[in-house]
Amino acid sequence: MKHITTLSFTLIFSLTLLSCSSSSKEFAPSQNPTLYSITKSSAATKKEGSMQKALDSWLQNDWEPTVAKDTKIQEKYMQKEEKKSTTKSTHYVDKKNKPFTLQEYVDKASAYMQANPSDYNNSNVKKLQSLPVIGN
């Protein structure tokens, strides 16, 4: 009796596995057409994310104008460009075909920090340090 039960269980189990494996076709994800009906691979490249938009906006509206006003940065990393209009005015633009250096970023960051000093009372550092410590 025990032998028949084990044999029938093994037979049912093997038939179930065989029917499952033979009914489905194997596809690589790139060859599966139903995958593309759910999510399209080009959808992520069409629209920018909110973080990227915020970063681009901050760079264009805050970082670049602030850094471009610093005289040390103008002398070291930028070149004069004169506008030919009724009044001659000079403004500075980045030099073309110059390699990026880490020192340039450090200089620009220090110029930005001097122009926009951070307020310790409203900083995230103070907020984190004021949280209660759990576990000690």
Secondary structure, 3 states (H helix, E strand, C coil): CHHHHHHHHHHHHHHHHHHHHHHCCCCCHHHCHHHHHHCCCCHHHHCCCHHHHHHHHHHHHHHHHHHHCCHHHHHHHEEEEEECCCCCEEEEEECCCCCCCHHHHHHHHHHHHHHCCCCHHHCHHHHHHCCCCCCC
